[in-house]
Amino acid sequence: MGLRMEGMEELQRKLEHLATLGQRIQEKALKEGAAILRAEIERRAPKSTYNKEHLVEHIIVSKIVNGVIQIGYDKDFFYAKYLEWGTIHMKAQPFIEPAYLAVKDEIQQVMADVIRNELRRL
């Protein structure tokens, strides 16, 4: 008396395909959310009065690693942390945290909409 199952390979292929689709949907949602935050950080970033490169031109978005995407500044513009938090000699001019707080609800909504719309298309 044996147990015979048919279609397990096909089921496994379909489940693997769904996992891949889920990852693609997640990445799309993360990228759209990151674009919103990047735009807000760029809008709020302090601008130098000097005629040279500005911090706003060096806001970067990382690649997605383990379901995480990072938005920050290029390593050559390390002084952004001093602008954000200040020093003992310089008053803080926060722009990253206020940008996040201003758009976090919008980011969540956009990401949820992307996921919802992509799942409807399946």
N, C-alpha and C positions, 0 to 999 in steps of 0.2 A: 504494500500500500504506500505509494509515493505521492508526493505533492507536485503537481505540474502547474507552472505559472507561465503564461504567455504574455508577451509584450513588455517584459521588464526592461529590455534594452532600449526600446522606444520610449518608455516612460522615463528612464534615466536620462536619455538624450534631451527630452523635452524639459525636464527639471534643470538640467545644466544650462539649457538655452534661456530659461526663465531667470536663472541666477545671473547670467551674462547681461540680459536685458535690464535687470534690477540695478546692476552696477552702472550701466550706461545712463540710466535714468538718474541715479544718484549723482553721477558726475555732471550731468547737464544741469541739475538743480544747483549743485555747488557752484558751478561756473557762473550761472546767472545771478546767484546771491552775491558772489564775490565781485561781480561787475558793478553791482549797485553800491557796495561798500567802498570799492576803489574810487568810484566817481565822487562819492561824498567826502572821502578823505582828501582827494585832489582839490575839491572845492574849498575845503576848510584849511588846507595846508598854508602855513605862513609863507609869504613870498619875500625874497630878499630885494632890497633896493639896488643891489649891484647888478651890473649887466653881465651876468654869467649864468651857468646852469642853476636851475632851481630845484628844490626838493620835489615839487609837484611833478616834475618830469621823470622822477625816479621812484615812483610808487609802483611796486611790483606785486604780481599775483603768482604764487608758487604753483607747481604741478600738484596734482592730487596724489597724496600718499596715505595709504591706509584710511581712506575716507575723510581725509582732512586737507583743507586748502588754507593757505596762509596769505594774508595781504599785509604788506609792510613796505619798507624802504630798502633800496639798494644798499649793499654794504659800504659803498663809497660815501654814502650820505648818513653815516653813523650818528652825526650830530642831531638827527631827528629826535633821538631819545632825550637829548638835553632840552630841545624845544618842548617836547611833550611833558616831561617831568620837572624841568628846571634844574638849577644847580644852586650852590650856596651863593653864587654871584649873579645868577640870572633867574628872573621870575619865569615860572612855567607858562607856556602858551599851548595848552592842550588842544589837540585837533583830532587825534586818532580815536580816543575814547568817546569824545562828544559826537564824532561822526557815526561811530557804531551805535551809540545810544539813540541817535536821531533816526536811524534807518533800520534798526533791528526788527521791528514789527513788519516793515515793508519787505525785508529780506525773507522773513519766515513765510509771509503770504505768497511771495513770488515763487519760493522753493516749493511750497505746498501746491500751488497752481501747476507748476511744471510736472510734479509727480502725478498729480491727479489727471492732467491732460495726457501724459504719456501712458498711464495705465488704461485710460479709456481707449487708446489706440490699439491696445493688445487684442 
